[in-house]
Amino acid sequence: MRQAVIKSFDLLVTVLAGLIVIVALIAGVAGMAKVGFFYGLAVIIGGILYAIVFAGGLYLLIGIHENSKRTADAVERLASR
């Protein structure tokens, strides 16, 4: 059950990061049309950077969880010898 929740969270992070990038692209193009080219470009670059930081931070947490689980399993195997 726990592993299913972690895998679901991993999928959710991927989907949310993709949505952030798509929304940033749409908002950037709309900003280019209404405000100006550089404003839209800034929105696109900022949105993509935000998606990278958002997903990277959450993937880091997932990686820490997986590494902790592997370490605990290895310690249990060593303790049983």
Buried (B, 14 or more C-beta within 10 A) or exposed (E): EEEEEEEEBBEEBEEBBEEBBEEBBEBBEEBBEEEEEEEBEBBBEEBBEBBEEBBEEBBEEBEEEEEEEEEEEEEEEEEEE
